[in-house]
Amino acid sequence: MENHKSVFSETEIDLLKQGLKRSYKERFEMATRLYKIQQTMRKATIIHKPFNPK
């Protein structure tokens, strides 16, 4: 058990406990939101335009 304590910090454990208290609907909505963000980021392209002073 001591080995697991060294892997996770107390705040991470608290976040996991809060996540387990959520309802299935809340979990589904969060997963859907993260999936939409992932799809948007996958389609995004980053274009670097050098600064041209006038």
mmCIF entry with sequence, helices, sheets and N, C-alpha, C, O atoms, coordinates in Angstrom:
data_MODEL
# 
_entry.id   MODEL 
# 
_entity.id                         1 
_entity.type                       polymer 
_entity.pdbx_number_of_molecules   1 
# 
_entity_poly.entity_id                      1 
_entity_poly.type                           'polypeptide(L)' 
_entity_poly.nstd_linkage                   no 
_entity_poly.nstd_monomer                   no 
_entity_poly.pdbx_seq_one_letter_code       MENHKSVFSETEIDLLKQGLKRSYKERFEMATRLYKIQQTMRKATIIHKPFNPK 
_entity_poly.pdbx_seq_one_letter_code_can   MENHKSVFSETEIDLLKQGLKRSYKERFEMATRLYKIQQTMRKATIIHKPFNPK 
_entity_poly.pdbx_strand_id                 A 
# 
loop_
_entity_poly_seq.entity_id 
_entity_poly_seq.num 
_entity_poly_seq.mon_id 
_entity_poly_seq.hetero 
1 1  MET n 
1 2  GLU n 
1 3  ASN n 
1 4  HIS n 
1 5  LYS n 
1 6  SER n 
1 7  VAL n 
1 8  PHE n 
1 9  SER n 
1 10 GLU n 
1 11 THR n 
1 12 GLU n 
1 13 ILE n 
1 14 ASP n 
1 15 LEU n 
1 16 LEU n 
1 17 LYS n 
1 18 GLN n 
1 19 GLY n 
1 20 LEU n 
1 21 LYS n 
1 22 ARG n 
1 23 SER n 
1 24 TYR n 
1 25 LYS n 
1 26 GLU n 
1 27 ARG n 
1 28 PHE n 
1 29 GLU n 
1 30 MET n 
1 31 ALA n 
1 32 THR n 
1 33 ARG n 
1 34 LEU n 
1 35 TYR n 
1 36 LYS n 
1 37 ILE n 
1 38 GLN n 
1 39 GLN n 
1 40 THR n 
1 41 MET n 
1 42 ARG n 
1 43 LYS n 
1 44 ALA n 
1 45 THR n 
1 46 ILE n 
1 47 ILE n 
1 48 HIS n 
1 49 LYS n 
1 50 PRO n 
1 51 PHE n 
1 52 ASN n 
1 53 PRO n 
1 54 LYS n 
# 
_struct_asym.id          A 
_struct_asym.entity_id   1 
# 
loop_
_struct_conf.conf_type_id 
_struct_conf.id 
_struct_conf.pdbx_PDB_helix_id 
_struct_conf.beg_label_comp_id 
_struct_conf.beg_label_asym_id 
_struct_conf.beg_label_seq_id 
_struct_conf.pdbx_beg_PDB_ins_code 
_struct_conf.end_label_comp_id 
_struct_conf.end_label_asym_id 
_struct_conf.end_label_seq_id 
_struct_conf.pdbx_end_PDB_ins_code 
_struct_conf.beg_auth_comp_id 
_struct_conf.beg_auth_asym_id 
_struct_conf.beg_auth_seq_id 
_struct_conf.end_auth_comp_id 
_struct_conf.end_auth_asym_id 
_struct_conf.end_auth_seq_id 
_struct_conf.pdbx_PDB_helix_class 
_struct_conf.details 
_struct_conf.pdbx_PDB_helix_length 
HELX_P HELX_P1 AA1 GLU A 2  ? VAL A 7  ? GLU A 2  VAL A 7  1 ? 6  
HELX_P HELX_P2 AA2 GLU A 10 ? LYS A 21 ? GLU A 10 LYS A 21 1 ? 12 
HELX_P HELX_P3 AA3 TYR A 24 ? LYS A 43 ? TYR A 24 LYS A 43 1 ? 20 
# 
_struct_conf_type.id          HELX_P 
_struct_conf_type.criteria    ? 
_struct_conf_type.reference   ? 
# 
loop_
_atom_site.group_PDB 
_atom_site.id 
_atom_site.type_symbol 
_atom_site.label_atom_id 
_atom_site.label_alt_id 
_atom_site.label_comp_id 
_atom_site.label_asym_id 
_atom_site.label_entity_id 
_atom_site.label_seq_id 
_atom_site.pdbx_PDB_ins_code 
_atom_site.Cartn_x 
_atom_site.Cartn_y 
_atom_site.Cartn_z 
_atom_site.occupancy 
_atom_site.B_iso_or_equiv 
_atom_site.pdbx_formal_charge 
_atom_site.auth_seq_id 
_atom_site.auth_comp_id 
_atom_site.auth_asym_id 
_atom_site.auth_atom_id 
_atom_site.pdbx_PDB_model_num 
ATOM 1   N N  . MET A 1 1  ? 0.826   -1.200 0.000   1.00 0.00 ? 1  MET A N  1 
ATOM 2   C CA . MET A 1 1  ? 0.000   0.000  0.000   1.00 0.00 ? 1  MET A CA 1 
ATOM 3   C C  . MET A 1 1  ? 0.862   1.252  0.000   1.00 0.00 ? 1  MET A C  1 
ATOM 4   O O  . MET A 1 1  ? 0.492   2.269  -0.588  1.00 0.00 ? 1  MET A O  1 
ATOM 5   N N  . GLU A 1 2  ? 2.012   1.178  0.661   1.00 0.00 ? 2  GLU A N  1 
ATOM 6   C CA . GLU A 1 2  ? 2.897   2.330  0.704   1.00 0.00 ? 2  GLU A CA 1 
ATOM 7   C C  . GLU A 1 2  ? 3.418   2.680  -0.683  1.00 0.00 ? 2  GLU A C  1 
ATOM 8   O O  . GLU A 1 2  ? 3.682   3.846  -0.974  1.00 0.00 ? 2  GLU A O  1 
ATOM 9   N N  . ASN A 1 3  ? 3.565   1.673  -1.536  1.00 0.00 ? 3  ASN A N  1 
ATOM 10  C CA . ASN A 1 3  ? 4.038   1.906  -2.892  1.00 0.00 ? 3  ASN A CA 1 
ATOM 11  C C  . ASN A 1 3  ? 3.057   2.769  -3.672  1.00 0.00 ? 3  ASN A C  1 
ATOM 12  O O  . ASN A 1 3  ? 3.471   3.633  -4.445  1.00 0.00 ? 3  ASN A O  1 
ATOM 13  N N  . HIS A 1 4  ? 1.757   2.543  -3.476  1.00 0.00 ? 4  HIS A N  1 
ATOM 14  C CA . HIS A 1 4  ? 0.741   3.328  -4.176  1.00 0.00 ? 4  HIS A CA 1 
ATOM 15  C C  . HIS A 1 4  ? 0.716   4.775  -3.679  1.00 0.00 ? 4  HIS A C  1 
ATOM 16  O O  . HIS A 1 4  ? 0.443   5.692  -4.453  1.00 0.00 ? 4  HIS A O  1 
ATOM 17  N N  . LYS A 1 5  ? 0.994   4.975  -2.417  1.00 0.00 ? 5  LYS A N  1 
ATOM 18  C CA . LYS A 1 5  ? 1.015   6.331  -1.864  1.00 0.00 ? 5  LYS A CA 1 
ATOM 19  C C  . LYS A 1 5  ? 2.094   7.174  -2.528  1.00 0.00 ? 5  LYS A C  1 
ATOM 20  O O  . LYS A 1 5  ? 1.909   8.376  -2.717  1.00 0.00 ? 5  LYS A O  1 
ATOM 21  N N  . SER A 1 6  ? 3.217   6.561  -2.883  1.00 0.00 ? 6  SER A N  1 
ATOM 22  C CA . SER A 1 6  ? 4.301   7.317  -3.491  1.00 0.00 ? 6  SER A CA 1 
ATOM 23  C C  . SER A 1 6  ? 3.993   7.667  -4.946  1.00 0.00 ? 6  SER A C  1 
ATOM 24  O O  . SER A 1 6  ? 4.552   8.625  -5.481  1.00 0.00 ? 6  SER A O  1 
ATOM 25  N N  . VAL A 1 7  ? 3.112   6.902  -5.588  1.00 0.00 ? 7  VAL A N  1 
ATOM 26  C CA . VAL A 1 7  ? 2.798   7.147  -6.996  1.00 0.00 ? 7  VAL A CA 1 
ATOM 27  C C  . VAL A 1 7  ? 1.829   8.318  -7.141  1.00 0.00 ? 7  VAL A C  1 
ATOM 28  O O  . VAL A 1 7  ? 2.009   9.169  -8.012  1.00 0.00 ? 7  VAL A O  1 
ATOM 29  N N  . PHE A 1 8  ? 0.798   8.366  -6.285  1.00 0.00 ? 8  PHE A N  1 
ATOM 30  C CA . PHE A 1 8  ? -0.219  9.406  -6.380  1.00 0.00 ? 8  PHE A CA 1 
ATOM 31  C C  . PHE A 1 8  ? -0.056  10.417 -5.257  1.00 0.00 ? 8  PHE A C  1 
ATOM 32  O O  . PHE A 1 8  ? 0.228   10.052 -4.116  1.00 0.00 ? 8  PHE A O  1 
ATOM 33  N N  . SER A 1 9  ? -0.239  11.687 -5.586  1.00 0.00 ? 9  SER A N  1 
ATOM 34  C CA . SER A 1 9  ? -0.223  12.701 -4.540  1.00 0.00 ? 9  SER A CA 1 
ATOM 35  C C  . SER A 1 9  ? -1.615  12.767 -3.907  1.00 0.00 ? 9  SER A C  1 
ATOM 36  O O  . SER A 1 9  ? -2.565  12.176 -4.420  1.00 0.00 ? 9  SER A O  1 
ATOM 37  N N  . GLU A 1 10 ? -1.726  13.476 -2.811  1.00 0.00 ? 10 GLU A N  1 
ATOM 38  C CA . GLU A 1 10 ? -3.015  13.581 -2.107  1.00 0.00 ? 10 GLU A CA 1 
ATOM 39  C C  . GLU A 1 10 ? -4.060  14.277 -2.971  1.00 0.00 ? 10 GLU A C  1 
ATOM 40  O O  . GLU A 1 10 ? -5.227  13.887 -2.955  1.00 0.00 ? 10 GLU A O  1 
ATOM 41  N N  . THR A 1 11 ? -3.665  15.297 -3.723  1.00 0.00 ? 11 THR A N  1 
ATOM 42  C CA . THR A 1 11 ? -4.634  16.005 -4.572  1.00 0.00 ? 11 THR A CA 1 
ATOM 43  C C  . THR A 1 11 ? -5.143  15.100 -5.685  1.00 0.00 ? 11 THR A C  1 
ATOM 44  O O  . THR A 1 11 ? -6.319  15.160 -6.043  1.00 0.00 ? 11 THR A O  1 
ATOM 45  N N  . GLU A 1 12 ? -4.270  14.264 -6.234  1.00 0.00 ? 12 GLU A N  1 
ATOM 46  C CA . GLU A 1 12 ? -4.713  13.332 -7.265  1.00 0.00 ? 12 GLU A CA 1 
ATOM 47  C C  . GLU A 1 12 ? -5.702  12.321 -6.710  1.00 0.00 ? 12 GLU A C  1 
ATOM 48  O O  . GLU A 1 12 ? -6.674  11.972 -7.380  1.00 0.00 ? 12 GLU A O  1 
ATOM 49  N N  . ILE A 1 13 ? -5.469  11.853 -5.507  1.00 0.00 ? 13 ILE A N  1 
ATOM 50  C CA . ILE A 1 13 ? -6.389  10.911 -4.862  1.00 0.00 ? 13 ILE A CA 1 
ATOM 51  C C  . ILE A 1 13 ? -7.734  11.586 -4.609  1.00 0.00 ? 13 ILE A C  1 
ATOM 52  O O  . ILE A 1 13 ? -8.783  10.975 -4.817  1.00 0.00 ? 13 ILE A O  1 
ATOM 53  N N  . ASP A 1 14 ? -7.710  12.848 -4.158  1.00 0.00 ? 14 ASP A N  1 
ATOM 54  C CA . ASP A 1 14 ? -8.955  13.582 -3.933  1.00 0.00 ? 14 ASP A CA 1 
ATOM 55  C C  . ASP A 1 14 ? -9.735  13.751 -5.230  1.00 0.00 ? 14 ASP A C  1 
ATOM 56  O O  . ASP A 1 14 ? -10.959 13.616 -5.239  1.00 0.00 ? 14 ASP A O  1 
ATOM 57  N N  . LEU A 1 15 ? -9.037  14.047 -6.330  1.00 0.00 ? 15 LEU A N  1 
ATOM 58  C CA . LEU A 1 15 ? -9.713  14.188 -7.616  1.00 0.00 ? 15 LEU A CA 1 
ATOM 59  C C  . LEU A 1 15 ? -10.339 12.871 -8.071  1.00 0.00 ? 15 LEU A C  1 
ATOM 60  O O  . LEU A 1 15 ? -11.436 12.865 -8.629  1.00 0.00 ? 15 LEU A O  1 
ATOM 61  N N  . LEU A 1 16 ? -9.652  11.769 -7.837  1.00 0.00 ? 16 LEU A N  1 
ATOM 62  C CA . LEU A 1 16 ? -10.209 10.465 -8.180  1.00 0.00 ? 16 LEU A CA 1 
ATOM 63  C C  . LEU A 1 16 ? -11.459 10.166 -7.354  1.00 0.00 ? 16 LEU A C  1 
ATOM 64  O O  . LEU A 1 16 ? -12.437 9.641  -7.885  1.00 0.00 ? 16 LEU A O  1 
ATOM 65  N N  . LYS A 1 17 ? -11.435 10.491 -6.075  1.00 0.00 ? 17 LYS A N  1 
ATOM 66  C CA . LYS A 1 17 ? -12.598 10.266 -5.213  1.00 0.00 ? 17 LYS A CA 1 
ATOM 67  C C  . LYS A 1 17 ? -13.777 11.120 -5.663  1.00 0.00 ? 17 LYS A C  1 
ATOM 68  O O  . LYS A 1 17 ? -14.914 10.648 -5.666  1.00 0.00 ? 17 LYS A O  1 
ATOM 69  N N  . GLN A 1 18 ? -13.522 12.380 -6.047  1.00 0.00 ? 18 GLN A N  1 
ATOM 70  C CA . GLN A 1 18 ? -14.592 13.247 -6.540  1.00 0.00 ? 18 GLN A CA 1 
ATOM 71  C C  . GLN A 1 18 ? -15.174 12.693 -7.826  1.00 0.00 ? 18 GLN A C  1 
ATOM 72  O O  . GLN A 1 18 ? -16.387 12.746 -8.030  1.00 0.00 ? 18 GLN A O  1 
ATOM 73  N N  . GLY A 1 19 ? -14.330 12.164 -8.694  1.00 0.00 ? 19 GLY A N  1 
ATOM 74  C CA . GLY A 1 19 ? -14.796 11.588 -9.950  1.00 0.00 ? 19 GLY A CA 1 
ATOM 75  C C  . GLY A 1 19 ? -15.694 10.394 -9.738  1.00 0.00 ? 19 GLY A C  1 
ATOM 76  O O  . GLY A 1 19 ? -16.641 10.192 -10.498 1.00 0.00 ? 19 GLY A O  1 
ATOM 77  N N  . LEU A 1 20 ? -15.418 9.594  -8.716  1.00 0.00 ? 20 LEU A N  1 
ATOM 78  C CA . LEU A 1 20 ? -16.240 8.424  -8.435  1.00 0.00 ? 20 LEU A CA 1 
ATOM 79  C C  . LEU A 1 20 ? -17.609 8.803  -7.880  1.00 0.00 ? 20 LEU A C  1 
ATOM 80  O O  . LEU A 1 20 ? -18.550 8.015  -7.969  1.00 0.00 ? 20 LEU A O  1 
ATOM 81  N N  . LYS A 1 21 ? -17.728 9.994  -7.313  1.00 0.00 ? 21 LYS A N  1 
ATOM 82  C CA . LYS A 1 21 ? -19.008 10.444 -6.758  1.00 0.00 ? 21 LYS A CA 1 
ATOM 83  C C  . LYS A 1 21 ? -19.955 10.958 -7.837  1.00 0.00 ? 21 LYS A C  1 
ATOM 84  O O  . LYS A 1 21 ? -21.147 11.124 -7.578  1.00 0.00 ? 21 LYS A O  1 
ATOM 85  N N  . ARG A 1 22 ? -19.456 11.209 -9.020  1.00 0.00 ? 22 ARG A N  1 
ATOM 86  C CA . ARG A 1 22 ? -20.293 11.756 -10.086 1.00 0.00 ? 22 ARG A CA 1 
ATOM 87  C C  . ARG A 1 22 ? -21.246 10.701 -10.633 1.00 0.00 ? 22 ARG A C  1 
ATOM 88  O O  . ARG A 1 22 ? -20.968 9.503  -10.586 1.00 0.00 ? 22 ARG A O  1 
ATOM 89  N N  . SER A 1 23 ? -22.377 11.175 -11.154 1.00 0.00 ? 23 SER A N  1 
ATOM 90  C CA . SER A 1 23 ? -23.358 10.253 -11.727 1.00 0.00 ? 23 SER A CA 1 
ATOM 91  C C  . SER A 1 23 ? -22.897 9.819  -13.115 1.00 0.00 ? 23 SER A C  1 
ATOM 92  O O  . SER A 1 23 ? -21.966 10.391 -13.682 1.00 0.00 ? 23 SER A O  1 
ATOM 93  N N  . TYR A 1 24 ? -23.563 8.805  -13.648 1.00 0.00 ? 24 TYR A N  1 
ATOM 94  C CA . TYR A 1 24 ? -23.217 8.318  -14.986 1.00 0.00 ? 24 TYR A CA 1 
ATOM 95  C C  . TYR A 1 24 ? -23.468 9.393  -16.028 1.00 0.00 ? 24 TYR A C  1 
ATOM 96  O O  . TYR A 1 24 ? -22.716 9.492  -16.998 1.00 0.00 ? 24 TYR A O  1 
ATOM 97  N N  . LYS A 1 25 ? -24.508 10.205 -15.852 1.00 0.00 ? 25 LYS A N  1 
ATOM 98  C CA . LYS A 1 25 ? -24.807 11.281 -16.801 1.00 0.00 ? 25 LYS A CA 1 
ATOM 99  C C  . LYS A 1 25 ? -23.683 12.318 -16.802 1.00 0.00 ? 25 LYS A C  1 
ATOM 100 O O  . LYS A 1 25 ? -23.252 12.768 -17.864 1.00 0.00 ? 25 LYS A O  1 
ATOM 101 N N  . GLU A 1 26 ? -23.212 12.695 -15.621 1.00 0.00 ? 26 GLU A N  1 
ATOM 102 C CA . GLU A 1 26 ? -22.117 13.665 -15.527 1.00 0.00 ? 26 GLU A CA 1 
ATOM 103 C C  . GLU A 1 26 ? -20.842 13.108 -16.157 1.00 0.00 ? 26 GLU A C  1 
ATOM 104 O O  . GLU A 1 26 ? -20.120 13.825 -16.850 1.00 0.00 ? 26 GLU A O  1 
ATOM 105 N N  . ARG A 1 27 ? -20.572 11.825 -15.912 1.00 0.00 ? 27 ARG A N  1 
ATOM 106 C CA . ARG A 1 27 ? -19.392 11.203 -16.520 1.00 0.00 ? 27 ARG A CA 1 
ATOM 107 C C  . ARG A 1 27 ? -19.507 11.181 -18.031 1.00 0.00 ? 27 ARG A C  1 
ATOM 108 O O  . ARG A 1 27 ? -18.530 11.452 -18.730 1.00 0.00 ? 27 ARG A O  1 
ATOM 109 N N  . PHE A 1 28 ? -20.690 10.861 -18.548 1.00 0.00 ? 28 PHE A N  1 
ATOM 110 C CA . PHE A 1 28 ? -20.902 10.814 -19.987 1.00 0.00 ? 28 PHE A CA 1 
ATOM 111 C C  . PHE A 1 28 ? -20.718 12.194 -20.606 1.00 0.00 ? 28 PHE A C  1 
ATOM 112 O O  . PHE A 1 28 ? -20.068 12.332 -21.642 1.00 0.00 ? 28 PHE A O  1 
ATOM 113 N N  . GLU A 1 29 ? -21.291 13.217 -19.970 1.00 0.00 ? 29 GLU A N  1 
ATOM 114 C CA . GLU A 1 29 ? -21.156 14.580 -20.499 1.00 0.00 ? 29 GLU A CA 1 
ATOM 115 C C  . GLU A 1 29 ? -19.706 15.026 -20.506 1.00 0.00 ? 29 GLU A C  1 
ATOM 116 O O  . GLU A 1 29 ? -19.269 15.681 -21.452 1.00 0.00 ? 29 GLU A O  1 
ATOM 117 N N  . MET A 1 30 ? -18.951 14.684 -19.472 1.00 0.00 ? 30 MET A N  1 
ATOM 118 C CA . MET A 1 30 ? -17.525 15.045 -19.422 1.00 0.00 ? 30 MET A CA 1 
ATOM 119 C C  . MET A 1 30 ? -16.752 14.316 -20.510 1.00 0.00 ? 30 MET A C  1 
ATOM 120 O O  . MET A 1 30 ? -15.910 14.913 -21.181 1.00 0.00 ? 30 MET A O  1 
ATOM 121 N N  . ALA A 1 31 ? -17.032 13.030 -20.690 1.00 0.00 ? 31 ALA A N  1 
ATOM 122 C CA . ALA A 1 31 ? -16.337 12.263 -21.725 1.00 0.00 ? 31 ALA A CA 1 
ATOM 123 C C  . ALA A 1 31 ? -16.666 12.800 -23.108 1.00 0.00 ? 31 ALA A C  1 
ATOM 124 O O  . ALA A 1 31 ? -15.793 12.874 -23.972 1.00 0.00 ? 31 ALA A O  1 
ATOM 125 N N  . THR A 1 32 ? -17.929 13.178 -23.323 1.00 0.00 ? 32 THR A N  1 
ATOM 126 C CA . THR A 1 32 ? -18.331 13.744 -24.609 1.00 0.00 ? 32 THR A CA 1 
ATOM 127 C C  . THR A 1 32 ? -17.613 15.061 -24.867 1.00 0.00 ? 32 THR A C  1 
ATOM 128 O O  . THR A 1 32 ? -17.153 15.317 -25.980 1.00 0.00 ? 32 THR A O  1 
ATOM 129 N N  . ARG A 1 33 ? -17.520 15.891 -23.842 1.00 0.00 ? 33 ARG A N  1 
ATOM 130 C CA . ARG A 1 33 ? -16.831 17.183 -23.974 1.00 0.00 ? 33 ARG A CA 1 
ATOM 131 C C  . ARG A 1 33 ? -15.357 16.975 -24.317 1.00 0.00 ? 33 ARG A C  1 
ATOM 132 O O  . ARG A 1 33 ? -14.818 17.646 -25.197 1.00 0.00 ? 33 ARG A O  1 
ATOM 133 N N  . LEU A 1 34 ? -14.708 16.037 -23.615 1.00 0.00 ? 34 LEU A N  1 
ATOM 134 C CA . LEU A 1 34 ? -13.294 15.764 -23.894 1.00 0.00 ? 34 LEU A CA 1 
ATOM 135 C C  . LEU A 1 34 ? -13.103 15.189 -25.300 1.00 0.00 ? 34 LEU A C  1 
ATOM 136 O O  . LEU A 1 34 ? -12.119 15.502 -25.971 1.00 0.00 ? 34 LEU A O  1 
ATOM 137 N N  . TYR A 1 35 ? -14.043 14.349 -25.744 1.00 0.00 ? 35 TYR A N  1 
ATOM 138 C CA . TYR A 1 35 ? -13.958 13.782 -27.086 1.00 0.00 ? 35 TYR A CA 1 
ATOM 139 C C  . TYR A 1 35 ? -14.074 14.869 -28.147 1.00 0.00 ? 35 TYR A C  1 
ATOM 140 O O  . TYR A 1 35 ? -13.339 14.853 -29.134 1.00 0.00 ? 35 TYR A O  1 
ATOM 141 N N  . LYS A 1 36 ? -14.993 15.813 -27.951 1.00 0.00 ? 36 LYS A N  1 
ATOM 142 C CA . LYS A 1 36 ? -15.157 16.910 -28.912 1.00 0.00 ? 36 LYS A CA 1 
ATOM 143 C C  . LYS A 1 36 ? -13.905 17.782 -28.963 1.00 0.00 ? 36 LYS A C  1 
ATOM 144 O O  . LYS A 1 36 ? -13.491 18.216 -30.038 1.00 0.00 ? 36 LYS A O  1 
ATOM 145 N N  . ILE A 1 37 ? -13.308 18.037 -27.808 1.00 0.00 ? 37 ILE A N  1 
ATOM 146 C CA . ILE A 1 37 ? -12.064 18.821 -27.769 1.00 0.00 ? 37 ILE A CA 1 
ATOM 147 C C  . ILE A 1 37 ? -10.960 18.074 -28.505 1.00 0.00 ? 37 ILE A C  1 
ATOM 148 O O  . ILE A 1 37 ? -10.194 18.675 -29.258 1.00 0.00 ? 37 ILE A O  1 
ATOM 149 N N  . GLN A 1 38 ? -10.877 16.756 -28.286 1.00 0.00 ? 38 GLN A N  1 
ATOM 150 C CA . GLN A 1 38 ? -9.860  15.946 -28.953 1.00 0.00 ? 38 GLN A CA 1 
ATOM 151 C C  . GLN A 1 38 ? -10.039 15.993 -30.472 1.00 0.00 ? 38 GLN A C  1 
ATOM 152 O O  . GLN A 1 38 ? -9.058  16.113 -31.204 1.00 0.00 ? 38 GLN A O  1 
ATOM 153 N N  . GLN A 1 39 ? -11.280 15.898 -30.950 1.00 0.00 ? 39 GLN A N  1 
ATOM 154 C CA . GLN A 1 39 ? -11.540 15.945 -32.386 1.00 0.00 ? 39 GLN A CA 1 
ATOM 155 C C  . GLN A 1 39 ? -11.162 17.307 -32.966 1.00 0.00 ? 39 GLN A C  1 
ATOM 156 O O  . GLN A 1 39 ? -10.598 17.385 -34.058 1.00 0.00 ? 39 GLN A O  1 
ATOM 157 N N  . THR A 1 40 ? -11.473 18.382 -32.236 1.00 0.00 ? 40 THR A N  1 
ATOM 158 C CA . THR A 1 40 ? -11.124 19.725 -32.700 1.00 0.00 ? 40 THR A CA 1 
ATOM 159 C C  . THR A 1 40 ? -9.613  19.891 -32.779 1.00 0.00 ? 40 THR A C  1 
ATOM 160 O O  . THR A 1 40 ? -9.097  20.433 -33.756 1.00 0.00 ? 40 THR A O  1 
ATOM 161 N N  . MET A 1 41 ? -8.903  19.427 -31.757 1.00 0.00 ? 41 MET A N  1 
ATOM 162 C CA . MET A 1 41 ? -7.450  19.564 -31.748 1.00 0.00 ? 41 MET A CA 1 
ATOM 163 C C  . MET A 1 41 ? -6.807  18.697 -32.827 1.00 0.00 ? 41 MET A C  1 
ATOM 164 O O  . MET A 1 41 ? -5.767  19.068 -33.370 1.00 0.00 ? 41 MET A O  1 
ATOM 165 N N  . ARG A 1 42 ? -7.396  17.564 -33.143 1.00 0.00 ? 42 ARG A N  1 
ATOM 166 C CA . ARG A 1 42 ? -6.851  16.690 -34.179 1.00 0.00 ? 42 ARG A CA 1 
ATOM 167 C C  . ARG A 1 42 ? -6.943  17.366 -35.552 1.00 0.00 ? 42 ARG A C  1 
ATOM 168 O O  . ARG A 1 42 ? -6.052  17.211 -36.387 1.00 0.00 ? 42 ARG A O  1 
ATOM 169 N N  . LYS A 1 43 ? -8.028  18.118 -35.777 1.00 0.00 ? 43 LYS A N  1 
ATOM 170 C CA . LYS A 1 43 ? -8.226  18.788 -37.066 1.00 0.00 ? 43 LYS A CA 1 
ATOM 171 C C  . LYS A 1 43 ? -7.459  20.100 -37.167 1.00 0.00 ? 43 LYS A C  1 
ATOM 172 O O  . LYS A 1 43 ? -7.260  20.615 -38.268 1.00 0.00 ? 43 LYS A O  1 
ATOM 173 N N  . ALA A 1 44 ? -7.030  20.642 -36.044 1.00 0.00 ? 44 ALA A N  1 
ATOM 174 C CA . ALA A 1 44 ? -6.372  21.940 -36.029 1.00 0.00 ? 44 ALA A CA 1 
ATOM 175 C C  . ALA A 1 44 ? -4.991  21.879 -36.672 1.00 0.00 ? 44 ALA A C  1 
ATOM 176 O O  . ALA A 1 44 ? -4.259  20.899 -36.529 1.00 0.00 ? 44 ALA A O  1 
ATOM 177 N N  . THR A 1 45 ? -4.660  22.941 -37.377 1.00 0.00 ? 45 THR A N  1 
ATOM 178 C CA . THR A 1 45 ? -3.311  23.074 -37.930 1.00 0.00 ? 45 THR A CA 1 
ATOM 179 C C  . THR A 1 45 ? -2.712  24.372 -37.397 1.00 0.00 ? 45 THR A C  1 
ATOM 180 O O  . THR A 1 45 ? -3.376  25.407 -37.345 1.00 0.00 ? 45 THR A O  1 
ATOM 181 N N  . ILE A 1 46 ? -1.467  24.293 -37.009 1.00 0.00 ? 46 ILE A N  1 
ATOM 182 C CA . ILE A 1 46 ? -0.778  25.456 -36.469 1.00 0.00 ? 46 ILE A CA 1 
ATOM 183 C C  . ILE A 1 46 ? 0.123   26.009 -37.557 1.00 0.00 ? 46 ILE A C  1 
ATOM 184 O O  . ILE A 1 46 ? 0.985   25.306 -38.083 1.00 0.00 ? 46 ILE A O  1 
ATOM 185 N N  . ILE A 1 47 ? -0.082  27.264 -37.887 1.00 0.00 ? 47 ILE A N  1 
ATOM 186 C CA . ILE A 1 47 ? 0.693   27.929 -38.947 1.00 0.00 ? 47 ILE A CA 1 
ATOM 187 C C  . ILE A 1 47 ? 1.471   29.064 -38.313 1.00 0.00 ? 47 ILE A C  1 
ATOM 188 O O  . ILE A 1 47 ? 0.902   29.935 -37.655 1.00 0.00 ? 47 ILE A O  1 
ATOM 189 N N  . HIS A 1 48 ? 2.767   29.044 -38.516 1.00 0.00 ? 48 HIS A N  1 
ATOM 190 C CA . HIS A 1 48 ? 3.613   30.091 -37.987 1.00 0.00 ? 48 HIS A CA 1 
ATOM 191 C C  . HIS A 1 48 ? 3.871   31.122 -39.087 1.00 0.00 ? 48 HIS A C  1 
ATOM 192 O O  . HIS A 1 48 ? 4.393   30.803 -40.155 1.00 0.00 ? 48 HIS A O  1 
ATOM 193 N N  . LYS A 1 49 ? 3.493   32.353 -38.797 1.00 0.00 ? 49 LYS A N  1 
ATOM 194 C CA . LYS A 1 49 ? 3.759   33.450 -39.720 1.00 0.00 ? 49 LYS A CA 1 
ATOM 195 C C  . LYS A 1 49 ? 4.808   34.356 -39.073 1.00 0.00 ? 49 LYS A C  1 
ATOM 196 O O  . LYS A 1 49 ? 4.575   34.900 -37.994 1.00 0.00 ? 49 LYS A O  1 
ATOM 197 N N  . PRO A 1 50 ? 5.951   34.519 -39.721 1.00 0.00 ? 50 PRO A N  1 
ATOM 198 C CA . PRO A 1 50 ? 6.979   35.386 -39.134 1.00 0.00 ? 50 PRO A CA 1 
ATOM 199 C C  . PRO A 1 50 ? 6.505   36.835 -39.058 1.00 0.00 ? 50 PRO A C  1 
ATOM 200 O O  . PRO A 1 50 ? 5.736   37.299 -39.900 1.00 0.00 ? 50 PRO A O  1 
ATOM 201 N N  . PHE A 1 51 ? 6.978   37.533 -38.038 1.00 0.00 ? 51 PHE A N  1 
ATOM 202 C CA . PHE A 1 51 ? 6.608   38.930 -37.841 1.00 0.00 ? 51 PHE A CA 1 
ATOM 203 C C  . PHE A 1 51 ? 7.336   39.804 -38.850 1.00 0.00 ? 51 PHE A C  1 
ATOM 204 O O  . PHE A 1 51 ? 8.563   39.764 -38.943 1.00 0.00 ? 51 PHE A O  1 
ATOM 205 N N  . ASN A 1 52 ? 6.584   40.591 -39.603 1.00 0.00 ? 52 ASN A N  1 
ATOM 206 C CA . ASN A 1 52 ? 7.171   41.516 -40.583 1.00 0.00 ? 52 ASN A CA 1 
ATOM 207 C C  . ASN A 1 52 ? 6.896   42.942 -40.135 1.00 0.00 ? 52 ASN A C  1 
ATOM 208 O O  . ASN A 1 52 ? 5.777   43.431 -40.292 1.00 0.00 ? 52 ASN A O  1 
ATOM 209 N N  . PRO A 1 53 ? 7.888   43.614 -39.583 1.00 0.00 ? 53 PRO A N  1 
ATOM 210 C CA . PRO A 1 53 ? 7.657   45.015 -39.165 1.00 0.00 ? 53 PRO A CA 1 
ATOM 211 C C  . PRO A 1 53 ? 7.490   45.914 -40.396 1.00 0.00 ? 53 PRO A C  1 
ATOM 212 O O  . PRO A 1 53 ? 8.167   45.729 -41.408 1.00 0.00 ? 53 PRO A O  1 
ATOM 213 N N  . LYS A 1 54 ? 6.606   46.862 -40.298 1.00 0.00 ? 54 LYS A N  1 
ATOM 214 C CA . LYS A 1 54 ? 6.345   47.787 -41.430 1.00 0.00 ? 54 LYS A CA 1 
ATOM 215 C C  . LYS A 1 54 ? 7.160   49.029 -41.326 1.00 0.00 ? 54 LYS A C  1 
ATOM 216 O O  . LYS A 1 54 ? 7.065   49.904 -42.187 1.00 0.00 ? 54 LYS A O  1 
# 
